[in-house]
Amino acid sequence: MLFDSPAYLAFLTLVVIVYWKLPRKQQNLFLLAASYFFYGWWDWRFLLLMIASTGMDFMIGGWIGNSDDPRRRRLLLLLSLVINFSILGFFKYFNFFVDSFTRTLAMVGAGPLTVQFFRIILPPGISFYTFQEVAYIVDIYRGKLKPADSILDYALFISLFPHLIAGPIQRPSHLLPQVQQERTLDPGTFLDGVMLIISGLFRKCVIADQCALVANGCFGGHFGHGLPVTVVGVLAFAFQIYGDFSGYSDIARGSAQLLGFHFMVNFRQPYLASSLQDFWRRWHISLSTWLRDYLYIPLGGNRHGTRKTYRNLMLTMLLGGLWHGANWTFVIWGAIHGLVLSAERAGRLGEDQIPATNPLWLWMRRIVTFTIVCFAWVFFRATSVSEAFRLLSDTSVNSARPELVTAAVVIAVVAAVCLAMDLRIENAREEYLFQNWTPQRRLATGVATLAAILLLSGSEPNAFIYFQF
């Protein structure tokens, strides 16, 4: 059930109405049942996998929390990590390694394999809920969190439907206490939730879906080929993935607020970043902070000299790229980010070095950062490494079809709208547009935005990009 579908809006409305009529314990039980129904809507077989994983980590977390033996605690931590990442690795990377293996055999002339491997279907959201489970176990091991007393509370923390399929990745110290505490219906928070959902629908249905038409046309060869087609296609994809994922995050956060929960902000105007380090403090914040706290810092962070710092940055970004998908294109995408982050550190080019009184220098930095991000998006969007290099190497300028001009105008308008929205939010320090307006003006703005969504939505529905991760 997609967030921008009538089925989800009907489901959410029914859940919210019933939920607020129940006491807390029944609220949690009802939400857990609703979340399992939501997840089982995709495929009930994957629901069994998530329930088994939830039960395993609940028990291991309790054993770690109740043990004073350092060796036993380490073994239990290792057990959880091995099981969680083995499950994730099997479902996410089995097809990738089989395909890589067969291609390698073909390259050395060994011929095709005679054994027919079966194909593995990726369970929705497995990357996201696995990362939450790992964070829960690691935080208990580090003594930062006490194990949940109730498996009902823990299961709801893992499966709460707004974040279940594509995040934001919730930290146990942030969400688990909210699950365990009494929640009250606050009109202001409820209105914030409604406005976030409307904001998310606009970003997804108008910005992302319109850009998807152009991006698919450019990458699919429908507008011809050459440098102009690649540039327009990459710009279209840049705003597609931003509108798509920030829109999903807004809908997820808004849905949670209708139920009395607060999710972390996952995007803070990333295309206004003045360095790649700044970009990762603004883009997919729940993932970037997870990678920092549970991978980069445990590897040693920047505590063991310059060379190891660069190594840790590269490993973190390579694994972050591989997390996004089982394809060498994502590995290269991560490598580009790792190399640029290392170069920024080597040249001390973090955003703190920008003179606050020099807006021209700031915008130059923003343009350079955006260009680097878009260059990396080529590999993220391409279906293969060879396709990415073909797109980047084709510098012809007279091979585009006339329709590309119309597509470029559409992307220019979308880019201007996104820039205006982000500058407004950045300067006003809001979480969403017009957050600080009066309730009456916000409601009027919401109605007008819904009308714009109905009029301007893309003609072809597109699934949220991060559903595949």
Secondary structure by P-SEA (a helix, b strand, c coil): cccccaaaaaaaaaaaaaaaaccaaaaaaaaaaaaaaaaacccaaaaaaaaaaaaaaaaaaaaaaacccaaaaaaaaaaaaaaaaaaaaaaccaaaaaaaaaaaaaaaccccccbbbbbbbbccaaaaaaaaaaaaaaaaaaccccccccaaaaaaaaccccccccccccccccccccccbbbbbbaaaaaaaaaaaaaaaaacccaaaaaaaaaaaaaaccccccaaaaaaaaaaaaaaaaaaaaaaaaaaaaaaaaaccccccccccccccccaaaaaaccaaaaaaaaaaccccccccccccaaaaaaaaaaaaaaaaaaacccaaaaaaaaaaaaaaaaaaaacccccccccccaaaaaaaaaaaaaaaaaaaaaaacccaaaaaaaaacccccccccaaaaaaaaaaaaaaaaaaaaaaaaaaccccccccccaaaaaaaaaaaaaaaaacccccccccccccc
